[in-house]
């Protein structure tokens, strides 16, 4: 596919008119129509349909538009960065981190790093892993801190493992699951679950349940906020898969409790990921060293003793607090 034709398509979709798009693109309307006809012919399908409100994309056109828009946005970004190459903003240390590490490990490391770099400009971006990797590839970040279980195939991207992280099944201390010693995954699946909307927790849970021939829980909620997940877990019988360091305050306050399960699949490695052609400077290396040290100390931590709020022995059944 010709990238220029994709940019033309994006303009037609957004203007809903060949005439308006041609004016914006500074080409003639017949030339634009011919270009779109050739694109349709090369793809073997119609990209537009005409109606009373003007031109709108077909399903194929809408699909292609989503990619064309990204191409145009990348071109705009490149032009913007070239225009501002000498701006003061280029001197900012910018890195990305996955949400589960942005609540405790990274903030603690930054405070320690600040003792040696009190005036150094720092920009921290909290996003899901795939968005961080995309930003790293196009140069938005000096480095990112994330998982190592994906994207090993990308050329020009290097990584170094910093510490071992571990996921735990989390529930409120009075959760019926703590009466099961030890619970099976089939029993855990009887309860409602809440998981991050993007990441590997859902796939991990599905794999663990499948190994015992169990389907995903009937009540499964997904969201992109760690704080929201913790609130739901603390106030109901929902279970979640979270690292210990994301619930430190809740553990101390007795709002959330970790369930100890000896499952190798719950271990994961956290690494610094960077571009091979853009090695880290001294300030970046020192910050990564602090993240590594904090993460390693967290990984050596022990699960706090469980608050024993179990009701008298009896039948165990899933329930939600407040449901009677």
N, C-alpha and C positions, 0 to 999 in steps of 0.2 A: 504493500500500500504506500502511496505517495504521501509523505507527511504534510505537504502543502494542501493536498485535497482534504485531509482530515481537518486542517485548520479552517478551510472553507466550509466544510460541513458544520463545524461548531458554530460558525457565524450564522449560517442559514437557520439552524435550529433555534438559536437565541433570538434572532430577529423575526422568525416566522415569515420571512419574505425574501425572495431572491433579489428583489430590487433594493431593499434596505441593506441586505448583506453585501451586495456588490458595491454599494456606495461606501460602506464602512471599510471594505477590503481594497477600495480604489482600483477596481477592475470593472469591465463592462458586464452587464447582466447576461448577454449571450455567452460570454466566455465562462462565466460562473456556471451557467446551466450545462454547458458542454462538459465542464470539469466534473460536475456531479453525475452526469449521464455516464461518463467513462468510469467513475468510481463504482456506480451501481453495476455496470457491466462486468467489471473485474471481480466484484463480490458475488455476482449472480443473484441479486435480490434488490427489491425496492427499498430506498432509504427514506422517502418522504411520501406523504399523502396530503391531498389538498381538500380543504373544507371551507365552510363559511367564514371561519376565523382566520384563515390563511393556511400556511404550510406547517405541518407538524411531522415529527419523525415517526416512522414505523417502529416495530419492536427491534428490527435490525439496526435502524438508524439511531434509536435511543441507546442501544448497546455500544455502537461505535462512537457515539457522542461522548459517553463517559470516559472513554480512553482519549479521544481527541481533546477534550477539555484538559486532561492531565498533561498532555503534550504541550498545549498552549501555555498552561500555568508554569511548566518547567522553563519554557522559553522566556516568559515574562520574568521569572525569578532570576535567570541567568543575566538578563539585561539589567535588572535592578542591582544585582551584586556587582556587575562591572561598572555601573555608574557610580556606585558608592564604595569602590574598592579602597579608596584612601580615607574613608570616614573613620571617626574615632571608634565606632562600634566594632570595627574589625579587630580591635585589641582586646575584646572580651573573651574570656575562657567560657565556652559554651559546651555543656554536656547533657546527655539525656539519661533518664533512669526509669525503670519500670515502676508502676505504682506501689507494688508491695515493698519495695526498698526505699521509697520516698517518705515513709512514715517514721522511720527510726534510724536505720543504719546510715544512710547518706546524710541526714541532718547532723547526726553526732559527728561523723567524719568531717563535715564542712566546718563545724565549730572548732575542731582541733586544728584543721588546716589554716583557719583564719588567724591563729596565733602567729604564724610565720608570714602570712600574706594579708595583712589587715586592710590594705588599700587596693588589692587586686580586684578588678571587675569580674564578676562571676554571674553566669546565667544558667539556671537549672530548669530543664524541661521534663515534665512528668507525662509520659505517654505510654501506650501499649507497645509491645516489642516490635511488631511489624512496622509501625509508624516511626519508631526510633531508628530502625535499620534503614528505612527509606531516606530519612533525613541525613543519616550518616553518609550514605552513598552519594547524595547530592551536595554534601559539604556543609550542612546546617550545623553539625556538631563536630567538636574536636574528638570526642569519643562518646561511647554510650556504655552503661552498666546494665547488663541483662543476662538472660539465660543462654546456655550453650547447646540446648537440645534441638535447635533448628538453624537453617541457613548456613550449613557448613559448605555448601557448594559455591558460594560467591567468590569470584576471583578478586584479588586486591584487598580483601578484608582479613584482618588478623585479629586474634583474640588470645587472651591469657586468663586462665582460671584464677580467681581470687580467693574464693572460699566455697565451702559446701553448705548449701541451704537445705532446709527440710520442711515439708508440708505436714501439718497435723490436722486431724479431724477436730473441729472446734464446736463446742456446744455450751449452753449455760450450765452452771454447776448442778442445778436440780434436774437436769435433763434425764429422762428415763434410760438413756443409753448407758449411763454410768452404773446401772444395776446389772448390766450384762458383762460377764467376766470370763473371757474376753468376748466382745461382740463379733459376729461374722459380718461380712459385707452384705449378705442377704438381709440380716437384721437391720443394718444401718440404712439400707434402701427403703425400709418401711417408713422412715421419717422424711419430712420435707427438707430440701437442700437449697442453698443459695450459693452461686458461684460467680466469679468474674465473667463478664460477657465475652471478653477476648483473652486468650491465653490457653494454656494447656490443661487447666484444672478439669474442665468438662471432659476432655478426651481421656485424661488420666482416670477420672472416676468411672467413666464408661468402660475402660479397659479392665479396671479392677473388678467391677461388677460382672462383666462378661466372663472373666476367669472362673466365676462361680455359677455361671449360667443365670445371672440375674439381670433384669432390665433396669434402665434408669428409673429413679424415683418418679412416682406419678406427679408429685408436686415439685417442680424444679423452677427456680427463679434465677435469672442472670442479670447482672448489672455491671456498671463500670466504676463503681465507687467502693473503696475498701471500707470507709466509714459507714456507708449504708449497710454493707454486709455485716459488719460488727454489731450494728444496732439491731438488725433483724435476729441475729444469733442470740444476743443477750436477752431479747424480749419474747422469744418464742421457742418452739422445739425444732427450729431449722438447724441444720448442720452445715458446716463449710470446711473447705480445705484452705488453710492459711499458714504462712510461716509464723513461728513463735514471736518474732520481733515485731510483727504488726499488731499484736494484742497485748503488749507488755503492761500498759496501764489497766486494761480490762482484767488481766490476770491478777494483778495486785489488788484491784478493787473487788475481786470475787464475782465479776459479771460474766466472765467467760472462762471455760476450763478446757484444757487440751486432753485429748484421748490418746493414750500411748498405744501405738500399733507398730509392730516390727514388720514393716513393709518396705522393701528396697526401692520400689518404684516411687516412693514419696521423697526420696533424696534427689536433689538437683544441684548442678554447679552454676555459680554466678561468675561472670567474667567481665573484663574490660574488653571492648570491641572497638577497633579503630581502623583507619585506612592505612594500608601499607605505605603509601606514598606521602603520608602526613604523620610522621612520628610525633609522639607526645613531647612537649617541652617540659622544662624542669617543674613549673608550677603544676602542670597536669599530672606528671609522674608522682609528685608529692601528694596530691589529692587522691589519686588512685591508691597510693600506699596506705593512706589513712582509711579509705573505704575497705581495703583488704584487711587491715588490722581490726577495725570495728566488726566487720562481718565474721572474721574468724573467732573473735571473742564471743559473739552472739551464738555462733555455731557450737561452741563448747559449753554453752549454758545448759542447765538442767531444767526439766519441767517442774514448776512449782508444785508443792503438795496439793492434792485436790481437796477442795472444800467439801466436806461430807454433808450434803443436804438431802440425802436419800430419804424418801418416804418409807413407811413401814412396808415390809415385804408383801408382795401381792402380784396380781397380774400386771404385766407391763404392756401398755398400749400407747401408740403415738398420740399426742395431743398438743394443742397450741394454747399457750397461756391466755387466759381470759375467755376461753371457749366453754368454760364450765366443765 
